[in-house]
Structures are given as structure tokens and as C-alpha cells.
Amino acid sequence: MVYRRIRDLREDKDLPQRVVASALGCSQQVYSNYELGQRDIPTQMLIKIAQYYKVSVDYILGISDNPKRLK
């Protein structure tokens, strides 16, 4: 679920992996591995991804289907 959500978020914004990876401070290969589920996403990176896409961590984790962050 997590890996599909981060891929869908990126694709919904028509962003290449290299752009997202650069914004998050990791390589394109590392980010690709996150999307493919070949590498666990560290907690701090999960938070960065949620902040980048302006969604809740709960949404990325599949706990909630509401992408909105609580204020």
C-alpha cells in the first residue's frame, strides 16, 4: 500500500522520480526502490514525503483514505 501510494502521488503530479528525489535529498535510485518496495522507507523520509506531497503520513501508510493533513 505504502509504495503504491507514493508512486500514485508522484504520478498524479506528473513528476519524474529524479525531481522528487532531489527535493527529498536522496538519489533517484533510492526513491525508485521506495516506490518498488525494494527498500524500507525510514521514518524521517516518510515524514519528508508526506510534507512534500502535503498529505498525512496516515494516508501514505494506508491507515486513512483521506489525504488531508490535520491542522
Contacts in CASP RR format, 6 or more apart in sequence:
PFRMAT RR
TARGET T0000
AUTHOR 0000-0000-0000
METHOD contacts of the structure
MODEL  1
MVYRRIRDLREDKDLPQRVVASALGCSQQVYSNYELGQRDIPTQMLIKIA
QYYKVSVDYILGISDNPKRLK
1 61 0 8 1.000
1 62 0 8 1.000
2 37 0 8 1.000
2 41 0 8 1.000
2 60 0 8 1.000
2 61 0 8 1.000
2 62 0 8 1.000
3 34 0 8 1.000
3 35 0 8 1.000
3 36 0 8 1.000
3 37 0 8 1.000
5 59 0 8 1.000
5 60 0 8 1.000
5 62 0 8 1.000
6 34 0 8 1.000
6 35 0 8 1.000
6 41 0 8 1.000
6 49 0 8 1.000
6 53 0 8 1.000
6 60 0 8 1.000
7 35 0 8 1.000
9 49 0 8 1.000
9 53 0 8 1.000
9 55 0 8 1.000
9 60 0 8 1.000
10 17 0 8 1.000
10 20 0 8 1.000
10 35 0 8 1.000
13 53 0 8 1.000
17 28 0 8 1.000
17 31 0 8 1.000
17 32 0 8 1.000
17 35 0 8 1.000
18 28 0 8 1.000
20 31 0 8 1.000
20 52 0 8 1.000
21 27 0 8 1.000
21 28 0 8 1.000
21 30 0 8 1.000
21 31 0 8 1.000
23 52 0 8 1.000
24 31 0 8 1.000
24 45 0 8 1.000
24 48 0 8 1.000
24 49 0 8 1.000
24 52 0 8 1.000
26 45 0 8 1.000
30 39 0 8 1.000
33 39 0 8 1.000
34 41 0 8 1.000
34 45 0 8 1.000
41 49 0 8 1.000
46 57 0 8 1.000
46 60 0 8 1.000
46 61 0 8 1.000
47 57 0 8 1.000
49 60 0 8 1.000
50 56 0 8 1.000
50 57 0 8 1.000
50 59 0 8 1.000
50 60 0 8 1.000
50 69 0 8 1.000
54 69 0 8 1.000
55 67 0 8 1.000
55 68 0 8 1.000
55 69 0 8 1.000
56 64 0 8 1.000
56 66 0 8 1.000
56 67 0 8 1.000
56 68 0 8 1.000
56 69 0 8 1.000
56 70 0 8 1.000
58 64 0 8 1.000
59 65 0 8 1.000
59 66 0 8 1.000
59 67 0 8 1.000
59 68 0 8 1.000
END
